[in-house]
Each structure stands twice: as C-alpha cells, then as structure tokens.
C-alpha cells in the first residue's frame, strides 16, 4: 500500500528525516572544513610542479647557455607559462617567452607562502574571472640556489582548481551518502525504533486504557530507553487501575441512585412506626423512640452519602458550637456500643469540651471511625482479648483535638500508604473502603486534618484536629455596632 501524503510528510518532518538531513549536513560541513586547506594545497602543488619543470629547463640552460626555439616552445606548452626566466642573484637570464603581452595582475612568491595567504589567494583565483596573468617566483629544485620566475595565465590554474573542486564535491557527496546511511540505520535501530515502539504503545493504550493486553512489555534494555519503557509500563498500569476505580465509583453511584428511592420509602415507613411508639404510654418506648427517630433521620440522609461522595457534591458544613460529648454518646447508642456484650465503649470527652463544627458531619466522622474499630474487634472471637474503644478530646486555644483509639489488631502496613483513598483502605472482606475517605473529606471541609497515630501499644488510634472558624473582623465590628445601637 502506498503511504498517505500525511505519512510521507511526517517521515521527512519526523526524527527519521531530520536525522538523515542533519547527518548529511554535518558531513558536508566536515568536508568543507577539509576542502579549504585542500584547495590551497592543490594550488601550491600545481604552481610548484610548474616551477620544477621550469627549474629543469634552467639546469639545461646553465650547461648550454641557450635553449633551442623548439625546446622553448615545448617548455612553454608543458608549463602553460608565457614567460620563464632564471634569477641567479647577480644576473637574470630569460629562458623562454611567448609573443603575448605581459600584463601581470598578481604575484605569488612560493618561498614565502604561509597557509593563510595560500588559502586567501586560492579563493581569489576561484572567485575571479581568470582573465589576467600571475607571476610565480620560487627556488629552483636542482640545487643551484637560483630562483625561477615565470608568468602564467590565471585561467589555467582556475580551471584546474575548479575541476579539483568538482572532484572533491563528488567525493564528499559519496562519503556523505555512505556515512549518513550508516549513521541513520544505526541510530534508527538504536533509538528511533524503540521510540516508535513507545509512541505506538501509547497510541494503542489510549484507544482502550482498560485493556491490560495493550500495556507495553519492557524489552529489558539497560539504557535510558529501557528505563522509559519501564516507567511507561508503570504509568499505564497505574492509569488502568485508576480508571477501574473510577468505573467502580461510577457503578456504585448508579447502584445507589437506583436503590435510593425505595430505601427512602422504607425508612419513611419505619419512621412513621417509630412516631407511634413515641405516642405509646410505655416509659421505655417513650425513652427509646426519639433515638430511633433520630437514627432513622440520619439513615435517610446517609443513603445519599456514597452517591454524593462519588459526585463530589458533599454539602458544606453548617457549623455550630456543639457539645462533643453528646455527639459521642449518640455514636455509641447508634452503633449499639453502650450495650455491647464484648466491646467496652469509653466516652472520655469532658462536658466542657465544645467544638465549632457541623454536628451531623462530625457524627458521621466519629461513627465511621468507631464502626471500623467495632468491626475489627468483632472479627476476633477470643474472650481473653481486651476489646475497648475510647474517644477523648481536648481544646487548646482555638483548636479541638479528638483521639479515637481501639485495642484491635491494627492496620496492616500495606494499607497505610492508601489509608484515606476510596476503595483502597478496606481491610475486611467485602468492604468498600469509603468510610475513612468520607471521614477525611468531612474533616478537611472543616479546615482540619485527620491522621493515623503511630502508637507504641496495641490497636489503632486516629487523631482529628478541627480549628474554630476564623473571625471576620468587618462582620464582627458591624454586629457589635448593631448590638450597641440596640
């Protein structure tokens, strides 16, 4: 199948295309850095070769004092020069010369040629039009100590330099293609293919995050890409677990919404029967009926607690100044702890302790903690075990600290890290793990905090800290002003 235009554009605009282009560019830059001294060296060698040829002719002239016209023409043709002379210091002799006019445009002294000068003059020849003549001076290579002086057309040197440059360019392109291909294939195998595998796994996982078969399997590499595969696997598994929990929460909310209506009707009927008990002349019934009615009222409100938690629509606290001991007594009565056969319930909160909180929400917090403690203690049937739940509190300035402790088996280490997360903190079979999560949310809504106390003794202890509301000075001054005016 032919690739789509978008895929073709992506291949060239992606890492593969960029890598290939950058490799070619860098190799060409390297060749340019090599070319600059190479072209200067080519120019020097080219000129020195002509000087050597002229020096051979000069040695013949030294022995015979003359050159035949045919040899002069052959010498000029071999060197490409228009004039050649020999400078012996005290005298200067002409070896060969053509009839062309001598209008010299530049001079190159090869005995004093430095690399920077050679590079500069080489590019002057390359960038020029090659229409002038150049004078070249150099020592004879025959050991006589004389200097050879010759005049050459710039065009000859320029044409040979351009031909050399074309050969260098072709060789550079050939080397660049081979190097770029090898580097590209190597880096593609080492880096691009693993990265493409990572992106492909991300795309497949995004299509169905709940499918465990789409989670990447690390290749076992020991480099950074192997570490990226391992971390991607951990992230995908964590995301899958989170989505499963969210789905669980959504399913739970749907189930609660379905049964909520019928359960409210049942509780309303039970409330009507409790009101009849309240009208009974039996003193025991009159004493128990208000508590039953209050418990049913709370139960009607609690039928929506799980749904409200899942929808993050927990009502803001309606804070009042509350006698905390009375709230703790209600918790013991509702859970049946005050008359429990095996568990002793101790309300150690003083009558003087008052808390600035929503009474219903604080009741729910303490009931969730006490219910968890009761279930942990009831799971052990050994009569020799001490089963006790104690709640105590104290006020320090504007902060109330509440401690709920029990003598149960404690919380396992594996659960402590996710203690206040929904569906993760349950230690009993069939539990939802929502109790502590709801308690933590309600405490935070009061601006407080809840934590597990690391006690040295047996059992479990939670500390709840609830601060009083901050006073708005403007509202306080306005209220005080109205009170003074009245």
VOFI-290289 format. One record per residue (C-alpha): x, y, z. Coordinates in steps of 0.05 Angstrom, whole numbers, padded with zeros to 5 digits, always signed. Layout:
XYZ
...
This chain:
+00000+00000+00000
+00024+00070-00017
+00034+00114+00044
-00014+00171+00054
+00012+00242+00039
+00008+00258+00114
+00052+00197+00130
+00102+00218+00076
+00106+00288+00104
+00113+00261+00174
+00171+00216+00152
+00210+00275+00127
+00188+00321+00184
+00197+00268+00237
+00260+00246+00273
+00280+00198+00217
+00281+00252+00163
+00313+00304+00209
+00367+00254+00229
+00383+00238+00157
+00385+00311+00135
+00427+00332+00195
+00477+00275+00183
+00486+00297+00111
+00493+00370+00131
+00545+00354+00185
+00586+00310+00138
+00584+00365+00085
+00607+00416+00136
+00664+00370+00154
+00682+00364+00081
+00681+00439+00074
+00730+00446+00131
+00774+00395+00096
+00765+00428+00028
+00791+00496+00048
+00863+00473+00064
+00859+00421+00008
+00846+00473-00047
+00903+00516-00021
+00949+00455-00020
+00927+00437-00091
+00944+00508-00115
+01013+00505-00082
+01028+00437-00112
+01004+00460-00180
+01050+00520-00180
+01109+00482-00151
+01103+00430-00206
+01109+00484-00259
+01167+00515-00221
+01201+00447-00220
+01192+00438-00295
+01220+00507-00307
+01278+00491-00260
+01296+00430-00302
+01300+00475-00363
+01342+00524-00324
+01392+00470-00308
+01399+00455-00382
+01409+00529-00396
+01464+00531-00343
+01502+00478-00381
+01490+00502-00453
+01475+00576-00441
+01419+00570-00492
+01355+00532-00510
+01332+00516-00579
+01269+00551-00602
+01234+00484-00606
+01252+00468-00534
+01228+00536-00512
+01160+00524-00544
+01157+00455-00513
+01174+00484-00445
+01121+00538-00450
+01070+00487-00472
+01087+00439-00416
+01083+00492-00362
+01029+00535-00393
+01072+00596-00380
+01080+00656-00425
+01149+00674-00398
+01203+00638-00357
+01267+00669-00330
+01323+00649-00282
+01346+00697-00228
+01416+00680-00204
+01425+00740-00159
+01477+00779-00198
+01446+00766-00265
+01378+00749-00295
+01370+00705-00357
+01308+00694-00400
+01295+00620-00413
+01232+00624-00455
+01179+00674-00474
+01118+00678-00520
+01096+00737-00560
+01036+00752-00515
+01037+00819-00477
+01058+00813-00404
+01007+00849-00360
+01016+00817-00292
+00957+00822-00244
+00983+00784-00183
+01048+00755-00156
+01058+00692-00116
+01125+00681-00080
+01125+00607-00063
+01186+00613-00019
+01147+00658+00030
+01078+00627+00023
+01042+00618+00090
+00979+00575+00097
+00931+00634+00110
+00959+00670+00050
+00954+00608+00007
+00880+00600+00026
+00865+00673+00013
+00899+00674-00055
+00867+00608-00075
+00797+00635-00065
+00816+00699-00101
+00834+00657-00161
+00770+00615-00154
+00724+00676-00148
+00759+00715-00202
+00746+00713-00277
+00813+00682-00295
+00829+00733-00348
+00895+00760-00322
+00967+00737-00314
+01002+00718-00250
+01075+00719-00233
+01103+00659-00195
+01171+00661-00161
+01205+00601-00129
+01272+00569-00117
+01298+00520-00169
+01293+00448-00146
+01361+00429-00178
+01404+00454-00121
+01435+00514-00157
+01405+00565-00109
+01376+00605-00166
+01304+00629-00167
+01255+00613-00222
+01210+00669-00245
+01152+00652-00290
+01088+00685-00315
+01025+00642-00321
+00953+00654-00344
+00906+00653-00283
+00855+00615-00325
+00897+00552-00327
+00903+00550-00251
+00830+00569-00242
+00805+00514-00289
+00846+00460-00254
+00823+00485-00186
+00750+00483-00208
+00759+00412-00234
+00792+00393-00168
+00733+00425-00131
+00683+00385-00172
+00720+00321-00156
+00722+00339-00082
+00647+00354-00084
+00631+00288-00116
+00674+00250-00067
+00643+00289-00009
+00573+00272-00033
+00592+00199-00039
+00623+00197+00030
+00564+00236+00059
+00514+00188+00029
+00551+00127+00056
+00563+00158+00124
+00492+00186+00130
+00463+00118+00111
+00505+00080+00162
+00493+00131+00217
+00419+00134+00200
+00410+00059+00201
+00450+00052+00266
+00413+00107+00303
+00346+00083+00275
+00360+00014+00303
+00387+00040+00369
+00339+00098+00383
+00284+00111+00332
+00254+00042+00331
+00248+00038+00407
+00219+00108+00408
+00169+00089+00354
+00152+00028+00396
+00138+00074+00455
+00094+00121+00416
+00057+00062+00384
+00044+00033+00452
+00018+00099+00477
-00030+00104+00418
-00055+00032+00427
-00064+00042+00501
-00102+00107+00490
-00152+00071+00447
-00172+00023+00503
-00139+00041+00571
-00178-00013+00607
-00147-00068+00564
-00088-00098+00601
-00062-00131+00538
-00046-00062+00509
+00003-00045+00565
+00074-00043+00539
+00121-00100+00556
+00191-00073+00571
+00245-00100+00525
+00296-00107+00581
+00344-00054+00554
+00393-00027+00605
+00397+00044+00577
+00352+00105+00583
+00302+00079+00533
+00294+00015+00574
+00281+00059+00635
+00229+00098+00595
+00195+00032+00576
+00193+00011+00649
+00165+00077+00672
+00113+00077+00616
+00090+00008+00637
+00083+00031+00709
+00045+00093+00687
-00002+00053+00642
-00016+00003+00698
-00029+00059+00748
-00075+00094+00698
-00112+00029+00685
-00122+00018+00760
-00146+00090+00768
-00196+00083+00711
-00221+00018+00741
-00231+00053+00808
-00267+00110+00773
-00311+00060+00737
-00324+00024+00803
-00343+00091+00834
-00390+00107+00776
-00422+00038+00781
-00430+00047+00856
-00463+00115+00846
-00510+00085+00795
-00529+00029+00842
-00542+00076+00899
-00584+00122+00856
-00627+00062+00836
-00640+00037+00907
-00642+00106+00940
-00716+00118+00924
-00741+00051+00951
-00696+00055+01012
-00722+00124+01029
-00793+00098+01026
-00776+00040+01072
-00742+00086+01122
-00800+00135+01119
-00848+00078+01137
-00803+00057+01194
-00803+00130+01217
-00879+00130+01220
-00879+00068+01263
-00827+00099+01309
-00871+00161+01317
-00928+00114+01340
-00880+00085+01391
-00866+00155+01416
-00941+00163+01429
-00943+00099+01470
-00953+00106+01545
-00897+00057+01558
-00840+00098+01590
-00787+00053+01558
-00818+00064+01489
-00821+00139+01501
-00747+00140+01521
-00723+00098+01461
-00770+00126+01407
-00735+00194+01399
-00668+00159+01389
-00698+00113+01338
-00729+00171+01301
-00663+00209+01302
-00626+00148+01277
-00677+00139+01220
-00670+00213+01202
-00595+00204+01197
-00604+00139+01157
-00647+00175+01106
-00593+00227+01097
-00538+00174+01094
-00570+00137+01036
-00543+00193+00992
-00473+00197+01023
-00439+00148+00976
-00472+00179+00915
-00454+00249+00940
-00382+00227+00951
-00376+00198+00881
-00405+00261+00851
-00361+00307+00895
-00424+00343+00918
-00414+00338+00994
-00454+00394+01027
-00412+00448+01060
-00412+00443+01136
-00465+00482+01175
-00421+00497+01235
-00449+00507+01304
-00419+00506+01374
-00432+00433+01395
-00422+00394+01459
-00376+00340+01434
-00393+00291+01490
-00466+00288+01468
-00444+00272+01396
-00400+00215+01422
-00458+00188+01463
-00502+00187+01401
-00448+00148+01364
-00446+00096+01419
-00522+00090+01420
-00530+00084+01344
-00475+00031+01338
-00500-00006+01400
-00433+00001+01434
-00462+00023+01500
-00496-00044+01510
-00447-00087+01470
-00432-00155+01501
-00358-00159+01487
-00335-00088+01470
-00328-00034+01522
-00342+00036+01497
-00309+00093+01535
-00331+00165+01524
-00274+00204+01556
-00294+00271+01528
-00306+00323+01583
-00372+00360+01589
-00335+00426+01580
-00306+00408+01511
-00343+00447+01457
-00327+00442+01382
-00343+00491+01326
-00368+00441+01274
-00428+00413+01236
-00459+00364+01286
-00484+00316+01234
-00419+00314+01196
-00378+00306+01259
-00425+00250+01280
-00411+00215+01213
-00336+00222+01222
-00336+00192+01292
-00386+00138+01272
-00343+00116+01212
-00281+00110+01255
-00319+00075+01312
-00353+00027+01264
-00286+00007+01234
-00259-00005+01303
-00320-00045+01324
-00316-00089+01262
-00242-00102+01274
-00255-00122+01346
-00315-00166+01329
-00272-00204+01279
-00234-00235+01338
-00278-00281+01380
-00227-00299+01433
-00259-00280+01501
-00190-00269+01531
-00177-00209+01485
-00188-00139+01512
-00239-00104+01467
-00244-00029+01480
-00260+00033+01440
-00243+00100+01472
-00257+00171+01448
-00225+00230+01482
-00216+00303+01465
-00186+00368+01490
-00186+00440+01469
-00122+00481+01461
-00139+00553+01445
-00180+00553+01381
-00166+00480+01362
-00201+00417+01386
-00162+00352+01382
-00201+00286+01382
-00170+00218+01392
-00206+00154+01372
-00169+00090+01394
-00183+00016+01400
-00147-00047+01423
-00156-00084+01357
-00104-00117+01312
-00082-00052+01280
-00077-00032+01207
-00031-00072+01160
+00029-00036+01132
+00006-00048+01060
-00057-00008+01073
-00026+00052+01109
+00000+00084+01045
-00071+00089+01016
-00109+00095+01081
-00154+00153+01062
-00165+00135+00989
-00232+00107+00967
-00237+00032+00952
-00165+00020+00976
-00165+00025+01052
-00213-00032+01068
-00183-00089+01109
-00245-00132+01116
-00275-00177+01063
-00330-00143+01023
-00314-00073+01048
-00315-00013+01002
-00260+00028+01036
-00304+00090+01034
-00310+00103+01109
-00242+00134+01121
-00245+00171+01054
-00311+00203+01073
-00286+00219+01143
-00223+00252+01115
-00264+00294+01066
-00311+00318+01120
-00254+00337+01166
-00219+00375+01110
-00283+00413+01096
-00277+00440+01167
-00206+00463+01154
-00179+00407+01197
-00137+00344+01188
-00141+00270+01206
-00082+00224+01213
-00063+00155+01237
-00024+00159+01302
+00037+00115+01306
+00026+00086+01375
+00075+00040+01410
+00019+00000+01442
-00032-00047+01410
-00091-00026+01368
-00104+00034+01324
-00110+00108+01340
-00134+00165+01297
-00125+00239+01313
-00174+00290+01287
-00157+00364+01292
-00212+00415+01279
-00198+00490+01285
-00250+00542+01301
-00276+00587+01246
-00235+00649+01232
-00269+00713+01254
-00285+00764+01200
-00267+00829+01234
-00312+00871+01190
-00373+00828+01205
-00355+00827+01279
-00350+00903+01282
-00416+00911+01245
-00450+00862+01292
-00421+00896+01353
-00443+00964+01327
-00514+00939+01317
-00514+00910+01387
-00490+00976+01417
-00542+01014+01378
-00598+00970+01403
